[in-house]
Amino acid sequence: MARLILSIIGSWIIGAALSTGTDHIFHVTNVYPPYGEPMMDNGLLLLAFSYRAVFTIFACYLAAIWAKDKARNAIWALGIIGTVLWLAGTIAMWEFAQPWYNIAGI
């Protein structure tokens, strides 16, 4: 059970760090608008959605490797956690992105 919990926590941290780090790089290099401003450009939202999807798949892969025989449980847990967090972010920041981006993330 400890292996399962650690695989979920560890892989979630890695996925979140990759996404947040990439976001930050794009903000400071002026690819994305400054922090606090809405990002309504569909191309930029598609870029963000794409690398976040790749990072999420990578995090699930790591969780599956680390959880070994409970890989399916780890991946389901990550999916549920990700959905709940994206839903919370969507509710809190609906006006900062296009509706398709918020809905697709959930």
Biopython code that builds the backbone (N, CA, C, O; Angstrom):
import numpy as np
from Bio.PDB.StructureBuilder import StructureBuilder

atoms = [
    (1, "MET", "N", (0.821, -1.197, 0.000)),
    (1, "MET", "CA", (0.000, 0.000, 0.000)),
    (1, "MET", "C", (0.866, 1.262, 0.000)),
    (1, "MET", "O", (0.543, 2.249, -0.661)),
    (2, "ALA", "N", (1.966, 1.215, 0.749)),
    (2, "ALA", "CA", (2.860, 2.374, 0.802)),
    (2, "ALA", "C", (3.453, 2.647, -0.581)),
    (2, "ALA", "O", (3.600, 3.801, -0.982)),
    (3, "ARG", "N", (3.793, 1.578, -1.306)),
    (3, "ARG", "CA", (4.342, 1.742, -2.653)),
    (3, "ARG", "C", (3.330, 2.428, -3.559)),
    (3, "ARG", "O", (3.702, 3.288, -4.356)),
    (4, "LEU", "N", (2.072, 2.067, -3.451)),
    (4, "LEU", "CA", (1.017, 2.670, -4.259)),
    (4, "LEU", "C", (0.891, 4.162, -3.945)),
    (4, "LEU", "O", (0.855, 4.992, -4.854)),
    (5, "ILE", "N", (0.827, 4.492, -2.677)),
    (5, "ILE", "CA", (0.676, 5.894, -2.274)),
    (5, "ILE", "C", (1.880, 6.714, -2.710)),
    (5, "ILE", "O", (1.720, 7.822, -3.221)),
    (6, "LEU", "N", (3.071, 6.191, -2.518)),
    (6, "LEU", "CA", (4.276, 6.915, -2.922)),
    (6, "LEU", "C", (4.359, 7.077, -4.439)),
    (6, "LEU", "O", (4.829, 8.103, -4.931)),
    (7, "SER", "N", (3.905, 6.068, -5.174)),
    (7, "SER", "CA", (3.926, 6.187, -6.642)),
    (7, "SER", "C", (2.958, 7.272, -7.109)),
    (7, "SER", "O", (3.258, 8.010, -8.047)),
    (8, "ILE", "N", (1.808, 7.369, -6.463)),
    (8, "ILE", "CA", (0.831, 8.397, -6.822)),
    (8, "ILE", "C", (1.379, 9.787, -6.491)),
    (8, "ILE", "O", (1.348, 10.691, -7.326)),
    (9, "ILE", "N", (1.875, 9.945, -5.277)),
    (9, "ILE", "CA", (2.387, 11.256, -4.856)),
    (9, "ILE", "C", (3.598, 11.659, -5.690)),
    (9, "ILE", "O", (3.670, 12.787, -6.178)),
    (10, "GLY", "N", (4.534, 10.753, -5.851)),
    (10, "GLY", "CA", (5.752, 11.068, -6.600)),
    (10, "GLY", "C", (5.498, 11.411, -8.045)),
    (10, "GLY", "O", (6.047, 12.383, -8.562)),
    (11, "SER", "N", (4.681, 10.631, -8.695)),
    (11, "SER", "CA", (4.416, 10.899, -10.108)),
    (11, "SER", "C", (3.574, 12.157, -10.286)),
    (11, "SER", "O", (3.743, 12.875, -11.271)),
    (12, "TRP", "N", (2.665, 12.436, -9.345)),
    (12, "TRP", "CA", (1.886, 13.671, -9.435)),
    (12, "TRP", "C", (2.795, 14.884, -9.274)),
    (12, "TRP", "O", (2.644, 15.873, -9.992)),
    (13, "ILE", "N", (3.733, 14.814, -8.341)),
    (13, "ILE", "CA", (4.672, 15.919, -8.139)),
    (13, "ILE", "C", (5.512, 16.145, -9.392)),
    (13, "ILE", "O", (5.724, 17.288, -9.797)),
    (14, "ILE", "N", (5.986, 15.080, -10.000)),
    (14, "ILE", "CA", (6.803, 15.213, -11.210)),
    (14, "ILE", "C", (5.979, 15.821, -12.346)),
    (14, "ILE", "O", (6.445, 16.739, -13.021)),
    (15, "GLY", "N", (4.769, 15.323, -12.561)),
    (15, "GLY", "CA", (3.907, 15.865, -13.614)),
    (15, "GLY", "C", (3.579, 17.337, -13.379)),
    (15, "GLY", "O", (3.611, 18.142, -14.309)),
    (16, "ALA", "N", (3.266, 17.680, -12.142)),
    (16, "ALA", "CA", (2.942, 19.075, -11.819)),
    (16, "ALA", "C", (4.168, 19.974, -11.977)),
    (16, "ALA", "O", (4.056, 21.098, -12.467)),
    (17, "ALA", "N", (5.327, 19.486, -11.567)),
    (17, "ALA", "CA", (6.551, 20.282, -11.693)),
    (17, "ALA", "C", (6.902, 20.513, -13.161)),
    (17, "ALA", "O", (7.311, 21.613, -13.534)),
    (18, "LEU", "N", (6.748, 19.494, -13.986)),
    (18, "LEU", "CA", (7.027, 19.660, -15.418)),
    (18, "LEU", "C", (6.078, 20.678, -16.051)),
    (18, "LEU", "O", (6.508, 21.549, -16.806)),
    (19, "SER", "N", (4.802, 20.563, -15.742)),
    (19, "SER", "CA", (3.815, 21.490, -16.304)),
    (19, "SER", "C", (4.043, 22.914, -15.817)),
    (19, "SER", "O", (4.051, 23.855, -16.611)),
    (20, "THR", "N", (4.228, 23.069, -14.517)),
    (20, "THR", "CA", (4.434, 24.394, -13.954)),
    (20, "THR", "C", (5.743, 25.008, -14.435)),
    (20, "THR", "O", (5.806, 26.200, -14.734)),
    (21, "GLY", "N", (6.777, 24.195, -14.508)),
    (21, "GLY", "CA", (8.061, 24.692, -14.993)),
    (21, "GLY", "C", (7.997, 25.144, -16.438)),
    (21, "GLY", "O", (8.550, 26.185, -16.793)),
    (22, "THR", "N", (7.325, 24.365, -17.273)),
    (22, "THR", "CA", (7.173, 24.743, -18.679)),
    (22, "THR", "C", (6.334, 26.012, -18.798)),
    (22, "THR", "O", (6.665, 26.904, -19.580)),
    (23, "ASP", "N", (5.257, 26.097, -18.031)),
    (23, "ASP", "CA", (4.451, 27.328, -18.009)),
    (23, "ASP", "C", (5.319, 28.530, -17.656)),
    (23, "ASP", "O", (5.252, 29.569, -18.313)),
    (24, "HIS", "N", (6.126, 28.381, -16.623)),
    (24, "HIS", "CA", (6.955, 29.494, -16.161)),
    (24, "HIS", "C", (7.958, 29.917, -17.244)),
    (24, "HIS", "O", (8.149, 31.109, -17.486)),
    (25, "ILE", "N", (8.586, 28.948, -17.885)),
    (25, "ILE", "CA", (9.530, 29.273, -18.957)),
    (25, "ILE", "C", (8.827, 30.058, -20.061)),
    (25, "ILE", "O", (9.368, 31.044, -20.560)),
    (26, "PHE", "N", (7.637, 29.633, -20.441)),
    (26, "PHE", "CA", (6.899, 30.340, -21.493)),
    (26, "PHE", "C", (6.450, 31.731, -21.055)),
    (26, "PHE", "O", (6.355, 32.639, -21.880)),
    (27, "HIS", "N", (6.175, 31.904, -19.767)),
    (27, "HIS", "CA", (5.806, 33.236, -19.273)),
    (27, "HIS", "C", (7.006, 34.185, -19.292)),
    (27, "HIS", "O", (6.893, 35.320, -19.757)),
    (28, "VAL", "N", (8.149, 33.726, -18.791)),
    (28, "VAL", "CA", (9.303, 34.632, -18.699)),
    (28, "VAL", "C", (9.940, 34.903, -20.055)),
    (28, "VAL", "O", (10.640, 35.902, -20.216)),
    (29, "THR", "N", (9.709, 34.028, -21.034)),
    (29, "THR", "CA", (10.234, 34.266, -22.386)),
    (29, "THR", "C", (9.217, 34.983, -23.264)),
    (29, "THR", "O", (9.434, 35.139, -24.466)),
    (30, "ASN", "N", (8.124, 35.415, -22.680)),
    (30, "ASN", "CA", (7.065, 36.172, -23.363)),
    (30, "ASN", "C", (6.357, 35.390, -24.472)),
    (30, "ASN", "O", (5.781, 35.988, -25.381)),
    (31, "VAL", "N", (6.397, 34.077, -24.401)),
    (31, "VAL", "CA", (5.566, 33.271, -25.296)),
    (31, "VAL", "C", (4.119, 33.359, -24.816)),
    (31, "VAL", "O", (3.192, 33.508, -25.612)),
    (32, "TYR", "N", (3.947, 33.263, -23.505)),
    (32, "TYR", "CA", (2.639, 33.424, -22.878)),
    (32, "TYR", "C", (2.507, 34.849, -22.374)),
    (32, "TYR", "O", (3.514, 35.521, -22.149)),
    (33, "PRO", "N", (1.277, 35.323, -22.194)),
    (33, "PRO", "CA", (1.084, 36.650, -21.590)),
    (33, "PRO", "C", (1.609, 36.658, -20.151)),
    (33, "PRO", "O", (1.812, 35.597, -19.560)),
    (34, "PRO", "N", (1.824, 37.834, -19.593)),
    (34, "PRO", "CA", (2.297, 37.913, -18.201)),
    (34, "PRO", "C", (1.316, 37.228, -17.244)),
    (34, "PRO", "O", (0.130, 37.074, -17.534)),
    (35, "TYR", "N", (1.853, 36.830, -16.109)),
    (35, "TYR", "CA", (1.016, 36.199, -15.081)),
    (35, "TYR", "C", (-0.149, 37.118, -14.731)),
    (35, "TYR", "O", (0.010, 38.336, -14.650)),
    (36, "GLY", "N", (-1.317, 36.523, -14.527)),
    (36, "GLY", "CA", (-2.501, 37.272, -14.131)),
    (36, "GLY", "C", (-3.336, 37.777, -15.286)),
    (36, "GLY", "O", (-4.460, 38.234, -15.078)),
    (37, "GLU", "N", (-2.811, 37.707, -16.508)),
    (37, "GLU", "CA", (-3.578, 38.132, -17.677)),
    (37, "GLU", "C", (-4.181, 36.912, -18.363)),
    (37, "GLU", "O", (-3.561, 35.848, -18.394)),
    (38, "PRO", "N", (-5.383, 37.056, -18.914)),
    (38, "PRO", "CA", (-6.011, 35.926, -19.607)),
    (38, "PRO", "C", (-5.203, 35.494, -20.829)),
    (38, "PRO", "O", (-4.529, 36.305, -21.465)),
    (39, "MET", "N", (-5.284, 34.216, -21.140)),
    (39, "MET", "CA", (-4.641, 33.681, -22.340)),
    (39, "MET", "C", (-5.765, 33.141, -23.231)),
    (39, "MET", "O", (-6.263, 32.037, -23.011)),
    (40, "MET", "N", (-6.148, 33.912, -24.214)),
    (40, "MET", "CA", (-7.280, 33.559, -25.055)),
    (40, "MET", "C", (-6.878, 33.066, -26.446)),
    (40, "MET", "O", (-7.743, 32.687, -27.237)),
    (41, "ASP", "N", (-5.593, 33.065, -26.751)),
    (41, "ASP", "CA", (-5.122, 32.619, -28.061)),
    (41, "ASP", "C", (-5.240, 31.099, -28.151)),
    (41, "ASP", "O", (-4.635, 30.379, -27.357)),
    (42, "ASN", "N", (-6.018, 30.614, -29.116)),
    (42, "ASN", "CA", (-6.247, 29.178, -29.238)),
    (42, "ASN", "C", (-4.969, 28.397, -29.518)),
    (42, "ASN", "O", (-4.828, 27.261, -29.064)),
    (43, "GLY", "N", (-4.039, 28.990, -30.258)),
    (43, "GLY", "CA", (-2.771, 28.318, -30.527)),
    (43, "GLY", "C", (-1.957, 28.095, -29.264)),
    (43, "GLY", "O", (-1.383, 27.024, -29.068)),
    (44, "LEU", "N", (-1.910, 29.098, -28.416)),
    (44, "LEU", "CA", (-1.174, 28.962, -27.158)),
    (44, "LEU", "C", (-1.864, 27.983, -26.208)),
    (44, "LEU", "O", (-1.206, 27.222, -25.499)),
    (45, "LEU", "N", (-3.184, 28.014, -26.205)),
    (45, "LEU", "CA", (-3.910, 27.063, -25.365)),
    (45, "LEU", "C", (-3.710, 25.627, -25.852)),
    (45, "LEU", "O", (-3.603, 24.702, -25.047)),
    (46, "LEU", "N", (-3.662, 25.452, -27.155)),
    (46, "LEU", "CA", (-3.402, 24.121, -27.707)),
    (46, "LEU", "C", (-1.991, 23.662, -27.356)),
    (46, "LEU", "O", (-1.774, 22.488, -27.055)),
    (47, "LEU", "N", (-1.039, 24.579, -27.393)),
    (47, "LEU", "CA", (0.327, 24.261, -26.976)),
    (47, "LEU", "C", (0.344, 23.806, -25.522)),
    (47, "LEU", "O", (0.925, 22.769, -25.199)),
    (48, "ALA", "N", (-0.288, 24.573, -24.652)),
    (48, "ALA", "CA", (-0.332, 24.231, -23.225)),
    (48, "ALA", "C", (-1.029, 22.887, -23.009)),
    (48, "ALA", "O", (-0.564, 22.055, -22.230)),
    (49, "PHE", "N", (-2.132, 22.689, -23.697)),
    (49, "PHE", "CA", (-2.868, 21.433, -23.547)),
    (49, "PHE", "C", (-2.018, 20.254, -24.011)),
    (49, "PHE", "O", (-2.044, 19.188, -23.395)),
    (50, "SER", "N", (-1.270, 20.439, -25.086)),
    (50, "SER", "CA", (-0.459, 19.356, -25.648)),
    (50, "SER", "C", (0.650, 18.922, -24.704)),
    (50, "SER", "O", (0.800, 17.732, -24.427)),
    (51, "TYR", "N", (1.427, 19.876, -24.208)),
    (51, "TYR", "CA", (2.523, 19.432, -23.342)),
    (51, "TYR", "C", (2.017, 18.949, -21.997)),
    (51, "TYR", "O", (2.646, 18.092, -21.377)),
    (52, "ARG", "N", (0.897, 19.477, -21.534)),
    (52, "ARG", "CA", (0.336, 18.954, -20.291)),
    (52, "ARG", "C", (-0.169, 17.525, -20.465)),
    (52, "ARG", "O", (-0.048, 16.706, -19.554)),
    (53, "ALA", "N", (-0.729, 17.229, -21.622)),
    (53, "ALA", "CA", (-1.165, 15.859, -21.893)),
    (53, "ALA", "C", (0.032, 14.914, -21.918)),
    (53, "ALA", "O", (-0.031, 13.818, -21.360)),
    (54, "VAL", "N", (1.110, 15.327, -22.555)),
    (54, "VAL", "CA", (2.316, 14.497, -22.613)),
    (54, "VAL", "C", (2.879, 14.294, -21.204)),
    (54, "VAL", "O", (3.251, 13.177, -20.844)),
    (55, "PHE", "N", (2.944, 15.357, -20.409)),
    (55, "PHE", "CA", (3.467, 15.237, -19.049)),
    (55, "PHE", "C", (2.569, 14.356, -18.186)),
    (55, "PHE", "O", (3.059, 13.615, -17.334)),
    (56, "THR", "N", (1.267, 14.432, -18.401)),
    (56, "THR", "CA", (0.339, 13.589, -17.648)),
    (56, "THR", "C", (0.528, 12.118, -18.004)),
    (56, "THR", "O", (0.535, 11.258, -17.123)),
    (57, "ILE", "N", (0.678, 11.835, -19.273)),
    (57, "ILE", "CA", (0.919, 10.453, -19.697)),
    (57, "ILE", "C", (2.237, 9.948, -19.116)),
    (57, "ILE", "O", (2.316, 8.811, -18.652)),
    (58, "PHE", "N", (3.261, 10.783, -19.139)),
    (58, "PHE", "CA", (4.554, 10.417, -18.566)),
    (58, "PHE", "C", (4.430, 10.145, -17.067)),
    (58, "PHE", "O", (4.998, 9.175, -16.566)),
    (59, "ALA", "N", (3.692, 10.992, -16.351)),
    (59, "ALA", "CA", (3.497, 10.793, -14.912)),
    (59, "ALA", "C", (2.752, 9.488, -14.639)),
    (59, "ALA", "O", (3.084, 8.771, -13.695)),
    (60, "CYS", "N", (1.760, 9.180, -15.448)),
    (60, "CYS", "CA", (1.030, 7.915, -15.288)),
    (60, "CYS", "C", (1.934, 6.721, -15.564)),
    (60, "CYS", "O", (1.841, 5.696, -14.889)),
    (61, "TYR", "N", (2.801, 6.855, -16.549)),
    (61, "TYR", "CA", (3.762, 5.797, -16.859)),
    (61, "TYR", "C", (4.677, 5.552, -15.656)),
    (61, "TYR", "O", (4.905, 4.407, -15.266)),
    (62, "LEU", "N", (5.201, 6.638, -15.070)),
    (62, "LEU", "CA", (6.051, 6.488, -13.890)),
    (62, "LEU", "C", (5.289, 5.837, -12.742)),
    (62, "LEU", "O", (5.812, 4.952, -12.064)),
    (63, "ALA", "N", (4.051, 6.279, -12.526)),
    (63, "ALA", "CA", (3.246, 5.702, -11.447)),
    (63, "ALA", "C", (3.034, 4.212, -11.671)),
    (63, "ALA", "O", (3.092, 3.427, -10.725)),
    (64, "ALA", "N", (2.793, 3.822, -12.902)),
    (64, "ALA", "CA", (2.575, 2.409, -13.212)),
    (64, "ALA", "C", (3.837, 1.595, -12.946)),
    (64, "ALA", "O", (3.767, 0.484, -12.419)),
    (65, "ILE", "N", (4.981, 2.147, -13.311)),
    (65, "ILE", "CA", (6.240, 1.436, -13.062)),
    (65, "ILE", "C", (6.489, 1.306, -11.566)),
    (65, "ILE", "O", (6.842, 0.230, -11.083)),
    (66, "TRP", "N", (6.305, 2.399, -10.834)),
    (66, "TRP", "CA", (6.595, 2.386, -9.404)),
    (66, "TRP", "C", (5.576, 1.570, -8.611)),
    (66, "TRP", "O", (5.932, 0.949, -7.609)),
    (67, "ALA", "N", (4.324, 1.562, -9.041)),
    (67, "ALA", "CA", (3.285, 0.840, -8.296)),
    (67, "ALA", "C", (3.305, -0.652, -8.589)),
    (67, "ALA", "O", (2.727, -1.436, -7.836)),
    (68, "LYS", "N", (3.955, -1.052, -9.659)),
    (68, "LYS", "CA", (4.080, -2.443, -10.103)),
    (68, "LYS", "C", (2.726, -3.139, -10.218)),
    (68, "LYS", "O", (1.977, -2.851, -11.153)),
    (69, "ASP", "N", (2.390, -4.035, -9.312)),
    (69, "ASP", "CA", (1.166, -4.829, -9.436)),
    (69, "ASP", "C", (-0.113, -4.023, -9.174)),
    (69, "ASP", "O", (-1.212, -4.513, -9.433)),
    (70, "LYS", "N", (0.018, -2.815, -8.674)),
    (70, "LYS", "CA", (-1.154, -1.958, -8.450)),
    (70, "LYS", "C", (-1.140, -0.768, -9.408)),
    (70, "LYS", "O", (-1.619, 0.317, -9.078)),
    (71, "ALA", "N", (-0.589, -0.988, -10.585)),
    (71, "ALA", "CA", (-0.444, 0.090, -11.568)),
    (71, "ALA", "C", (-1.788, 0.692, -11.955)),
    (71, "ALA", "O", (-1.923, 1.912, -12.049)),
    (72, "ARG", "N", (-2.768, -0.151, -12.175)),
    (72, "ARG", "CA", (-4.089, 0.350, -12.575)),
    (72, "ARG", "C", (-4.683, 1.259, -11.499)),
    (72, "ARG", "O", (-5.277, 2.290, -11.815)),
    (73, "ASN", "N", (-4.527, 0.886, -10.250)),
    (73, "ASN", "CA", (-5.040, 1.718, -9.158)),
    (73, "ASN", "C", (-4.335, 3.070, -9.116)),
    (73, "ASN", "O", (-4.969, 4.100, -8.886)),
    (74, "ALA", "N", (-3.034, 3.064, -9.336)),
    (74, "ALA", "CA", (-2.271, 4.318, -9.320)),
    (74, "ALA", "C", (-2.729, 5.237, -10.444)),
    (74, "ALA", "O", (-2.906, 6.437, -10.236)),
    (75, "ILE", "N", (-2.919, 4.681, -11.622)),
    (75, "ILE", "CA", (-3.330, 5.495, -12.772)),
    (75, "ILE", "C", (-4.740, 6.042, -12.564)),
    (75, "ILE", "O", (-5.004, 7.201, -12.885)),
    (76, "TRP", "N", (-5.630, 5.237, -12.040)),
    (76, "TRP", "CA", (-6.984, 5.720, -11.754)),
    (76, "TRP", "C", (-6.949, 6.845, -10.728)),
    (76, "TRP", "O", (-7.647, 7.850, -10.867)),
    (77, "ALA", "N", (-6.132, 6.666, -9.698)),
    (77, "ALA", "CA", (-6.030, 7.701, -8.668)),
    (77, "ALA", "C", (-5.509, 9.003, -9.264)),
    (77, "ALA", "O", (-6.033, 10.076, -8.965)),
    (78, "LEU", "N", (-4.482, 8.917, -10.103)),
    (78, "LEU", "CA", (-3.957, 10.119, -10.750)),
    (78, "LEU", "C", (-5.011, 10.778, -11.633)),
    (78, "LEU", "O", (-5.119, 12.004, -11.665)),
    (79, "GLY", "N", (-5.780, 9.975, -12.342)),
    (79, "GLY", "CA", (-6.838, 10.520, -13.192)),
    (79, "GLY", "C", (-7.901, 11.251, -12.398)),
    (79, "GLY", "O", (-8.366, 12.319, -12.794)),
    (80, "ILE", "N", (-8.274, 10.674, -11.291)),
    (80, "ILE", "CA", (-9.294, 11.302, -10.443)),
    (80, "ILE", "C", (-8.754, 12.589, -9.817)),
    (80, "ILE", "O", (-9.436, 13.615, -9.805)),
    (81, "ILE", "N", (-7.529, 12.526, -9.300)),
    (81, "ILE", "CA", (-6.914, 13.720, -8.708)),
    (81, "ILE", "C", (-6.791, 14.821, -9.750)),
    (81, "ILE", "O", (-7.126, 15.974, -9.479)),
    (82, "GLY", "N", (-6.316, 14.476, -10.933)),
    (82, "GLY", "CA", (-6.156, 15.464, -11.995)),
    (82, "GLY", "C", (-7.475, 16.089, -12.411)),
    (82, "GLY", "O", (-7.553, 17.297, -12.634)),
    (83, "THR", "N", (-8.504, 15.275, -12.516)),
    (83, "THR", "CA", (-9.818, 15.786, -12.902)),
    (83, "THR", "C", (-10.372, 16.744, -11.850)),
    (83, "THR", "O", (-10.892, 17.808, -12.186)),
    (84, "VAL", "N", (-10.259, 16.366, -10.588)),
    (84, "VAL", "CA", (-10.761, 17.221, -9.508)),
    (84, "VAL", "C", (-9.995, 18.538, -9.472)),
    (84, "VAL", "O", (-10.602, 19.599, -9.327)),
    (85, "LEU", "N", (-8.671, 18.487, -9.600)),
    (85, "LEU", "CA", (-7.877, 19.714, -9.551)),
    (85, "LEU", "C", (-8.146, 20.603, -10.767)),
    (85, "LEU", "O", (-8.232, 21.824, -10.635)),
    (86, "TRP", "N", (-8.279, 19.996, -11.952)),
    (86, "TRP", "CA", (-8.562, 20.807, -13.141)),
    (86, "TRP", "C", (-9.948, 21.434, -13.025)),
    (86, "TRP", "O", (-10.141, 22.584, -13.421)),
    (87, "LEU", "N", (-10.913, 20.692, -12.488)),
    (87, "LEU", "CA", (-12.250, 21.237, -12.281)),
    (87, "LEU", "C", (-12.200, 22.423, -11.316)),
    (87, "LEU", "O", (-12.843, 23.445, -11.556)),
    (88, "ALA", "N", (-11.451, 22.292, -10.242)),
    (88, "ALA", "CA", (-11.323, 23.403, -9.290)),
    (88, "ALA", "C", (-10.675, 24.613, -9.956)),
    (88, "ALA", "O", (-11.107, 25.747, -9.750)),
    (89, "GLY", "N", (-9.644, 24.368, -10.750)),
    (89, "GLY", "CA", (-9.000, 25.464, -11.471)),
    (89, "GLY", "C", (-9.924, 26.107, -12.481)),
    (89, "GLY", "O", (-9.901, 27.325, -12.662)),
    (90, "THR", "N", (-10.734, 25.302, -13.137)),
    (90, "THR", "CA", (-11.687, 25.819, -14.112)),
    (90, "THR", "C", (-12.721, 26.715, -13.432)),
    (90, "THR", "O", (-13.052, 27.788, -13.937)),
    (91, "ILE", "N", (-13.219, 26.274, -12.304)),
    (91, "ILE", "CA", (-14.204, 27.072, -11.576)),
    (91, "ILE", "C", (-13.585, 28.382, -11.100)),
    (91, "ILE", "O", (-14.204, 29.440, -11.206)),
    (92, "ALA", "N", (-12.365, 28.309, -10.577)),
    (92, "ALA", "CA", (-11.724, 29.501, -10.026)),
    (92, "ALA", "C", (-11.266, 30.481, -11.103)),
    (92, "ALA", "O", (-11.225, 31.688, -10.865)),
    (93, "MET", "N", (-10.920, 29.965, -12.295)),
    (93, "MET", "CA", (-10.298, 30.835, -13.299)),
    (93, "MET", "C", (-10.967, 30.695, -14.669)),
    (93, "MET", "O", (-10.285, 30.729, -15.694)),
    (94, "TRP", "N", (-12.259, 30.542, -14.696)),
    (94, "TRP", "CA", (-13.002, 30.330, -15.937)),
    (94, "TRP", "C", (-12.709, 31.403, -16.978)),
    (94, "TRP", "O", (-12.575, 31.090, -18.161)),
    (95, "GLU", "N", (-12.609, 32.640, -16.566)),
    (95, "GLU", "CA", (-12.466, 33.752, -17.508)),
    (95, "GLU", "C", (-11.039, 33.918, -18.027)),
    (95, "GLU", "O", (-10.799, 34.807, -18.843)),
    (96, "PHE", "N", (-10.089, 33.103, -17.589)),
    (96, "PHE", "CA", (-8.694, 33.256, -18.006)),
    (96, "PHE", "C", (-8.314, 32.406, -19.212)),
    (96, "PHE", "O", (-7.176, 32.487, -19.675)),
    (97, "ALA", "N", (-9.229, 31.593, -19.736)),
    (97, "ALA", "CA", (-8.946, 30.765, -20.913)),
    (97, "ALA", "C", (-10.248, 30.501, -21.662)),
    (97, "ALA", "O", (-11.340, 30.729, -21.143)),
    (98, "GLN", "N", (-10.108, 30.021, -22.880)),
    (98, "GLN", "CA", (-11.274, 29.670, -23.699)),
    (98, "GLN", "C", (-12.035, 28.502, -23.049)),
    (98, "GLN", "O", (-11.418, 27.633, -22.432)),
    (99, "PRO", "N", (-13.350, 28.477, -23.183)),
    (99, "PRO", "CA", (-14.128, 27.385, -22.592)),
    (99, "PRO", "C", (-13.700, 25.991, -23.060)),
    (99, "PRO", "O", (-13.715, 25.052, -22.265)),
    (100, "TRP", "N", (-13.317, 25.836, -24.335)),
    (100, "TRP", "CA", (-12.936, 24.507, -24.830)),
    (100, "TRP", "C", (-11.729, 23.960, -24.052)),
    (100, "TRP", "O", (-11.642, 22.760, -23.793)),
    (101, "TYR", "N", (-10.813, 24.843, -23.687)),
    (101, "TYR", "CA", (-9.611, 24.419, -22.966)),
    (101, "TYR", "C", (-9.971, 23.906, -21.559)),
    (101, "TYR", "O", (-9.493, 22.862, -21.117)),
    (102, "ASN", "N", (-10.819, 24.669, -20.883)),
    (102, "ASN", "CA", (-11.247, 24.260, -19.550)),
    (102, "ASN", "C", (-12.000, 22.939, -19.575)),
    (102, "ASN", "O", (-11.746, 22.053, -18.759)),
    (103, "ILE", "N", (-12.919, 22.815, -20.508)),
    (103, "ILE", "CA", (-13.741, 21.597, -20.588)),
    (103, "ILE", "C", (-12.908, 20.393, -21.017)),
    (103, "ILE", "O", (-13.079, 19.302, -20.471)),
    (104, "ALA", "N", (-12.020, 20.569, -21.973)),
    (104, "ALA", "CA", (-11.183, 19.466, -22.453)),
    (104, "ALA", "C", (-10.259, 18.969, -21.346)),
    (104, "ALA", "O", (-9.993, 17.771, -21.258)),
    (105, "GLY", "N", (-9.774, 19.861, -20.515)),
    (105, "GLY", "CA", (-8.907, 19.459, -19.426)),
    (105, "GLY", "C", (-9.606, 18.608, -18.380)),
    (105, "GLY", "O", (-9.010, 17.699, -17.801)),
    (106, "ILE", "N", (-10.851, 18.906, -18.150)),
    (106, "ILE", "CA", (-11.623, 18.145, -17.167)),
    (106, "ILE", "C", (-11.856, 16.752, -17.713)),
    (106, "ILE", "O", (-12.489, 15.928, -17.052)),
]
sb = StructureBuilder()
sb.init_structure("model")
sb.init_model(0)
sb.init_chain("A")
sb.init_seg("    ")
for serial, (resi, resn, name, xyz) in enumerate(atoms, 1):
    if name == "N":
        sb.init_residue(resn, " ", resi, " ")
    sb.init_atom(name, np.array(xyz, "f"), 0.0, 1.0, " ", f" {name:<3s}", serial, name[0])
structure = sb.get_structure()
